[in-house]
Amino acid sequence: MEELQNGKISLFEQLGGTYRKESDYLIPCLTVPAEEEQPIGTWGQWHLDYLKQYRRVTYTNLLTSGKLNTYLADIDRQAQERFERLIEGMKQAQGTFAGAGELPAD
């Protein structure tokens, strides 16, 4: 299988790829790179749905490069941090205005 029918080596083989023969066809042996499993929360799941629905090329590129899980875990972490900062800011603003309408105690 080193040489194609015309006697030349394919670019795929030059780059280290291999084929397997099934009946009369040469099928490239393709695998997706292994990726470290990381938990993905709600924000990451929502972003995954967004990628699948509106950014198919980005989704496919991340998936086939083995970077999708890492990317989604990072998006989830960033969104969670931003959410927590927002909530903390709201708590502080509420604390600042608490008692604004009250009369001072004697």
VEXKOLNU-645648 format. One line per field, with one value per residue (C-alpha): residue in three letters; x, z, y; residue number from 1. Coordinates in Angstrom, 2 decimals, padded with zeros to 5 digits, always signed. Example, Ala and Ser with C-alpha at 12.3 -4.5 7.8 and 13.67 -1.06 7.14 Angstrom:
# VEXKOLNU-645648
r	c(ALA, SER)
xx	c(+012.30, +013.67)
zz	c(+007.80, +007.14)
yy	c(-004.50, -001.06)
k	c(1, 2)
This chain:
# VEXKOLNU-645648
r	c(MET, GLU, GLU, LEU, GLN, ASN, GLY, LYS, ILE, SER, LEU, PHE, GLU, GLN, LEU, GLY, GLY, THR, TYR, ARG, LYS, GLU, SER, ASP, TYR, LEU, ILE, PRO, CYS, LEU, THR, VAL, PRO, ALA, GLU, GLU, GLU, GLN, PRO, ILE, GLY, THR, TRP, GLY, GLN, TRP, HIS, LEU, ASP, TYR, LEU, LYS, GLN, TYR, ARG, ARG, VAL, THR, TYR, THR, ASN, LEU, LEU, THR, SER, GLY, LYS, LEU, ASN, THR, TYR, LEU, ALA, ASP, ILE, ASP, ARG, GLN, ALA, GLN, GLU, ARG, PHE, GLU, ARG, LEU, ILE, GLU, GLY, MET, LYS, GLN, ALA, GLN, GLY, THR, PHE, ALA, GLY, ALA, GLY, GLU, LEU, PRO, ALA, ASP)
xx	c(+000.00, +003.03, +002.48, -000.82, -001.95, +000.05, +003.24, +003.40, +003.22, +000.28, +000.73, -001.15, +001.52, +004.33, +002.97, +002.98, -000.56, -001.47, -004.27, -006.13, -007.61, -011.30, -012.33, -011.10, -010.79, -007.94, -009.39, -007.20, -006.58, -007.69, -007.90, -008.84, -006.08, -006.63, -007.86, -007.84, -011.36, -012.42, -015.79, -017.89, -020.59, -023.71, -021.90, -019.71, -022.73, -024.53, -021.46, -021.21, -024.82, -024.00, -020.96, -022.95, -025.78, -024.03, -020.27, -020.09, -016.61, -015.14, -016.84, -015.49, -011.96, -011.89, -013.32, -010.91, -007.88, -008.69, -009.08, -012.87, -013.08, -010.25, -011.78, -015.23, -013.80, -011.94, -015.09, -017.05, -014.44, -014.30, -018.10, -018.44, -015.82, -017.55, -020.93, -019.51, -017.97, -021.32, -023.17, -020.57, -020.92, -024.69, -024.37, -022.06, -024.35, -027.31, -025.39, -024.50, -028.14, -029.54, -030.87, -030.77, -034.44, -034.19, -033.97, -030.89, -031.34, -031.36)
zz	c(+000.00, +000.03, -003.59, -005.12, -008.44, -010.40, -008.52, -006.35, -002.56, -001.36, +000.67, +003.51, +003.58, +003.29, +006.46, +008.28, +007.56, +006.86, +005.02, +005.53, +002.64, +002.65, -000.46, -003.33, -001.33, +000.65, +003.82, +005.74, +009.37, +011.23, +014.97, +017.10, +019.53, +023.14, +025.38, +029.13, +030.54, +032.52, +034.07, +032.10, +033.95, +032.84, +031.15, +029.16, +028.10, +026.91, +024.93, +023.41, +022.21, +020.78, +018.91, +017.47, +016.35, +015.15, +014.84, +013.22, +011.75, +015.08, +016.79, +014.23, +014.40, +018.21, +018.17, +015.59, +017.15, +020.54, +022.21, +022.61, +026.21, +027.40, +025.60, +027.11, +030.61, +030.27, +029.02, +031.93, +034.48, +033.05, +032.96, +036.52, +037.78, +035.98, +037.41, +040.95, +040.54, +039.32, +042.28, +044.71, +043.15, +043.49, +047.16, +047.87, +046.06, +048.01, +051.28, +050.38, +049.86, +052.74, +055.35, +053.10, +053.78, +057.54, +060.16, +062.38, +065.78, +068.89)
yy	c(+000.00, +002.28, +003.20, +004.15, +002.72, +005.30, +004.38, +007.51, +007.78, +009.84, +013.02, +011.30, +008.56, +011.10, +012.70, +009.35, +008.19, +004.60, +002.82, -000.42, -002.35, -003.23, -005.18, -002.98, +000.23, +001.80, +003.37, +005.87, +004.92, +008.04, +008.61, +011.58, +012.61, +011.55, +014.34, +014.71, +014.40, +017.45, +018.15, +020.61, +022.53, +024.32, +027.21, +024.82, +022.75, +025.87, +026.92, +023.43, +023.74, +027.17, +025.82, +022.91, +025.16, +028.32, +027.61, +024.18, +024.68, +025.78, +022.84, +020.37, +021.83, +021.65, +018.12, +016.72, +018.42, +016.89, +020.30, +020.51, +019.28, +021.53, +024.51, +023.93, +023.43, +026.75, +028.55, +027.05, +028.19, +031.74, +032.07, +030.76, +033.24, +036.11, +035.03, +034.91, +038.40, +039.72, +038.23, +039.60, +043.06, +042.88, +041.86, +044.80, +047.24, +045.95, +046.30, +049.90, +050.83, +048.80, +051.17, +054.22, +054.91, +054.32, +057.00, +057.05, +055.39, +057.64)
k	c(1, 2, 3, 4, 5, 6, 7, 8, 9, 10, 11, 12, 13, 14, 15, 16, 17, 18, 19, 20, 21, 22, 23, 24, 25, 26, 27, 28, 29, 30, 31, 32, 33, 34, 35, 36, 37, 38, 39, 40, 41, 42, 43, 44, 45, 46, 47, 48, 49, 50, 51, 52, 53, 54, 55, 56, 57, 58, 59, 60, 61, 62, 63, 64, 65, 66, 67, 68, 69, 70, 71, 72, 73, 74, 75, 76, 77, 78, 79, 80, 81, 82, 83, 84, 85, 86, 87, 88, 89, 90, 91, 92, 93, 94, 95, 96, 97, 98, 99, 100, 101, 102, 103, 104, 105, 106)
